[in-house]
Amino acid sequence: MGLSPGLLASLRALGLEPRLDEPLARLGYWRIGGPADAFVEVHTASQLEALLGLGEPLTVLGNGSNLLVADAGIRGLTVRLLGELREARIEGAEAWVGAGLLNTVLLSRLARAGRGGLGCLAGVPGTVGGAVRMNAGTALGEIGPRVREVELALPGGGRARLPGEALSFGYRSASLPEGAVVLRVRLSLLDEAEAVRAEQESMRRHLEHRKATQPLDLPSCGSVFRNPPGQAAGRLIESVGLKGERRGEACISDKHANFIVNLGGARAMDVHELVLLARDRVWQETGHRLQPEVHAVGDWPQGRWPLPEPP
């Protein structure tokens, strides 16, 4: 879809040059999905603030690690955060971090600075903004307790700052204003050497376990479903006999049943069918209701997302 001359002129006035019909499969961890109508790389908070002020449909791609992009692609503007939105300023036991910074890069910079506190992000792909939006974490904890403040770009333009407690962090969730985009995050850190060393050792053990138990050699989004209270989604899916189940080139992993992997050429609809199958089979046979952790974006056929109610 072409952009209107007026919108194109507005984007260029902001120093942005959109790429039309940009393939997105190569950018996402699943290697799945159609093109973006217009793909824009934003380098400053002011650009993003102004972009939201245009009132156009906008999808922030992040690192594409927890997204299932529709086969038909994404309408409107698709944005990736670069430049100053990937910077980190570490001062004592705090850091201001741009929302576009990769979690892996943040952990590396903290290690070089002799700081810690974000071990919960070890092995979590994606960006800091995405981690805050879904309160990302592992067995080592969650990012929520480390968030002191967030700076947001608001729909319609403008900015706001909120204290971390205003986000009401829950399991894989945070309460952000509808349509707001995270710009920066102020995080509390560990700066005591012994505590940092202990966290580094915990991270090392965690990553070894992850390598041994997860199918990291094939494209996936990581965990597809949230763990129900007191249960593990992967074990529930395995218990109903779905390990190895395929739809097209998408497959529920033989190594970890909460992973759906792309064997090569999988479509978003193939993954959707497996998500629906796993959710419904687990509900029917165990009484546990699985909620997707993955976020579906783009132009989906009507009634596909959110998932229809189980039978």
Secondary structure, DSSP 8 states (H G I E B T S, - for coil): ----HHHHHHHHHTT---EEEEE-TTTSTT----EEEEEEEE-SHHHHHHHHHTT--EEE-TTSSSEEE-TT-EEEEEEEE-GGGG-EEEETTEEEEETTSBHHHHHHHHHHTT-BS-GGGTT--SBHHHHHHTT-EETTEESGGGEEEEEEE-TTS-EEEEEGGGG--BTTB----TT-EEEEEEEE-B--HHHHHHHHHHHHHHHHHHHHHS-TTS---S--B---TTS-HHHHHHHTT-TT-EETTEEE-SS-TT-EEE-SS--HHHHHHHHHHHHHHHHHHH-----B-SEEES---TTSSS-----
